[in-house]
Amino acid sequence: MSTDTTHYPPPTDAERAFYDENGYIVLKNALNPTGLDRVRRAFERREAETRAEWEEELRRGKFRNGYGNGPHAHTIRPDFDTDAVILDLANNPRVIPFVENIVGPDYQVMEMLYHNHHAGTAAHTTWHRDWPPWTHPQYTLKIKVFYFIDDQTPDMGCFSLVPGTHTNADYPPREAYSGDALERMPNMKKMALKAGDAVLWNVVCWHTGCANTSPRDRRMVIYGYMPFFVKKWIASPPPQSIVTWADTPQKRQLMGIHCVSGRRGWDRTDVPYLPEHEAIAMAKAL
Ligand SMILES: O=C(O)CCC(=O)C(=O)O
């Protein structure tokens, strides 16, 4: 459990202006409140637990879980029953004020994953954006936060994006810049950051991961955040371990269960409210 009770600030006007112009912002030492070692241990434990399953997928040539899961990358699903680190980091007090400012007060976490793009492998993806360039005057429909748990060198399969492309109507010319030409994309910026740093970015930016030609694995923790009205858990109820972890109204909203900001009609009805959250929900007109 993170013991950091510091109140971290939202972005300054200059930071927000940088994000608005470029579609990303780097957060130095973002893992400090959770602890780099603690996150590394959680990563390594879960990677070991899921390695056999991934190797079986490699043998069968059938891959689930996205993010280029396959011969060049292992997309590692967390086990929420045994891993509180992945949940605590979703609620990182250093980063949440940025999420709230950029996604809006009804933010929730949409995905939580560990990811290893292995040493000496080709790129596990190509230039793309995650969906059409939806825009809102103030908020971003989806951001991701990538945390790096090792120092990144430029040959290490860096996550890369083209700053400013979140406002382009056009999609990236992926045929022209794939394979050996991947890194010839004009104006691309490699996120060659330090262990413990994070990059928060708009998923509409043109982006890719590069070939990892280095002798070191590129290991990161992935989060996606969206507004609460976007539904998750589909028809199944949220896992009990997540409901138990979410012991405050803010955490209930973060996990997409009951919102603090937003309509109570969007709340799940198959999870009982926390008493203090019921009061919040019932005070709303809708
Ligand atoms: O792993 C990477 O560097 C690329 C990530 C990516 O393509 C995505 O998040 O959509």
Ligand as a Chemical Component Dictionary entry (heavy atoms), coordinates in Angstrom:
data_LIG
# 
_chem_comp.id                   LIG 
_chem_comp.type                 NON-POLYMER 
_chem_comp.pdbx_formal_charge   0 
_chem_comp.three_letter_code    LIG 
# 
loop_
_chem_comp_atom.comp_id 
_chem_comp_atom.atom_id 
_chem_comp_atom.alt_atom_id 
_chem_comp_atom.type_symbol 
_chem_comp_atom.charge 
_chem_comp_atom.model_Cartn_x 
_chem_comp_atom.model_Cartn_y 
_chem_comp_atom.model_Cartn_z 
_chem_comp_atom.pdbx_ordinal 
LIG O1 O1 O 0 4.422  -0.416 -27.144 1  
LIG C1 C1 C 0 4.555  0.643  -27.762 2  
LIG O2 O2 O 0 5.572  1.304  -27.728 3  
LIG C2 C2 C 0 3.385  1.128  -28.622 4  
LIG C3 C3 C 0 2.086  1.210  -27.862 5  
LIG C4 C4 C 0 0.906  1.362  -28.763 6  
LIG O3 O3 O 0 0.999  1.211  -29.956 7  
LIG C5 C5 C 0 -0.391 1.711  -28.201 8  
LIG O4 O4 O 0 -0.493 1.962  -26.996 9  
LIG O5 O5 O 0 -1.378 1.760  -28.971 10 
# 
loop_
_chem_comp_bond.comp_id 
_chem_comp_bond.atom_id_1 
_chem_comp_bond.atom_id_2 
_chem_comp_bond.value_order 
_chem_comp_bond.pdbx_ordinal 
LIG O1 C1 DOUB 1 
LIG C1 O2 SING 2 
LIG C1 C2 SING 3 
LIG C2 C3 SING 4 
LIG C3 C4 SING 5 
LIG C4 O3 DOUB 6 
LIG C4 C5 SING 7 
LIG C5 O4 DOUB 8 
LIG C5 O5 SING 9 
# 
